[in-house]
Amino acid sequence: MKKERILLGGGCFWCIEAVYGNVKGVLSAVSGYAGGARANPTYENICSGATGHAEVVDISYDADIISLEEILDIFFTVHNPTTLNAQGADKGTQYRSVIYYANEQEKEIIDASIVKNQKDFTDKIVTEVSPLPEVYPAESYHQNYYNLNSSQGYCQVVIVPKLQKFMTKFPEKLS
């Protein structure tokens, strides 16, 4: 096994976590906060917009099963990387599109993925690409949210369509 890690923010972390929890080769998908100024922020802190954190998913994966390029193709399919600080009705810097990388090789792959995926969008991709910061796991009630609350309205209206996009475009990557 070749264990790797990538940190993705694509709006509400419940959505991104739900998708990657179903991707073959993903070992874990943990909701959290990154990219802000305050240590150990809470959900209430980041919702104020004052801390600068993004809602992110800390993804560990087996690179022998799925590549970073494939993980990024899924990412650009299941969220809108052309809206600054927003995903659908979720607005604020905590909902920004962001990819945090650990090294220059990852940054090169990310930059190439943005160029490749830009063809699928009329508007410019505005995804932030930054070095990996300190990551703080979100509160336990945010973890595995979709699987524990799939009948709730938000899950049905917002998360299910993202899961369907993933399953339709990448059926071979479904775990």
N, C-alpha and C positions, 0 to 999 in steps of 0.2 A: 504494500500500500504506500502510495505517495501522498501524504497528507499536506494539504495547502489550505490557505485561509484568504478570504476576501470580505470586505465590509461594504455593503450596499445600502443606500438609502433611496427609496423611490416612493415617497409619500408615507402613508400610514404603514408602520412596520407590520401590522397584522396581515396586510395584503402580501407583502414580500415574503414574510415568514411562511404563510400558507402555501405559496407557490413552491418555494425551495424545500419545504418539508416533503414535497412529492417528487423531487428530482432524483433520479437514479445517480448514485455517486455522492450525493450530499450526505455528510455524516451528522451534521447538526446545523440548525438555523436558530439563532438566539436573538430575540429582540433586545435592543439597547439604545443607548444615546452616545453620540460622538461628535467631535468637532466644535465643542463649546468651551467656555472659559471657566465654568464652575466644576469643582470636583464632586463626584457622587450626586448628580442632579436627580430630582424626582420628576415624575410625569408632570406634576403641577408646575414645577420650576420651568421645564422646557416649553410647556404650553403657553407660558407668559411671553415667550419670544426673547426674554432678556438674557438667557444663558448662551445663546448661539448654537446650541446642540441641534443635531438632526436626529430624527428617528431612523435607526439603522437596523440591519440584520447582519449579525456576525456569522458568516458561513464558513464551516469547515467542510472540505470535500476531498475525495480521493481522485487525484489528478490522473491516475491510471484508468479511471472509469469515465470521468467528465473533465474537459479542459476548461481553463479560464475563458477562452473564447466562446465556448458553448454556454457557460454560465452568463456571460455578458449578452449573448444573443437573446437568451431568455429574458434577462433584465430589460433590454430595450423593447421587447415585445409586450411585457406585462405592465409597463407604466408609461406615462407620457414624459419623455425627457426634454420636451420643448417648452414646458411651462416653468417659469421661474418661481420658486418658493410656493408651489401649489401642485396638488393632484386632485382633480375634480373639485369637490366642494371643500376639501381640506386646504386651508390657506395659512401661510406662515413659513418662516425660515426652517422650522422643524420638519417641514414636509418637502424640503428641497431634494432634487435629484442629485445624488452624490456617490462617488466611488472612491474609497480610500485604499491606497496601495502600500505594499510593504517594501518594494524595491523598484529599481529602474526598469527591470525586465517586465514587471507587471504593468508599469506605467506605459511602456511601449505597446503592450498588448491592448491596454485600455484605449489609448489614443487611436490605434488602428481600428478597434471595434467601433469607436465613435464615427470614424470616417466611413466604415463599411455600412453601419446602420443608418447613417444620415439619409441614404437614398430612400428609406421608407417614410421619411417625414418631409413635409413642405417647409415647415418652420425649422429654424436652426436648433440643434441639440444644445442645451444649456447646462448639461450635467457638470457639476463641479468634480474635478479630479485633483485629489490632494493626498499628501503623505498620511499614513496611518497614525491617527492620534490615540490618546487614551480612550478606551471603550468601557462604558458602564452598563452592565446588564439592567434591563428594565425590570420593574416590579414583577413578582411572580404571576399576578393576574393578567399580565400582558403576554406571558409565554404560552405558546400553543393555543392562542386565542381562538382561531377559527375552528380547530378541531373540538374545542370545548364549548363553543357558542355558535355553531354553524346555522342554527335556526333563527338567530337574531337578524333584524332588518338590515343593519349595516353589512353583515356578512353576506346576506342574500343579494343585496343590491350592488355592493362594491367589490367584495372579494370573489364571489362566484364567477362573474364575468372575466376576471383576471385568470382564475384557474382554468376556465374554459378556453381562453386564448392560448394558454400554455399547452393544455392537453390537445388542442386542435393542431397547433403548429409544430409541437415537439412530442408526438405520441411515443416515439422511441426512447425518450428521456424520462418517461413516467415510471416511478418506482413501484 
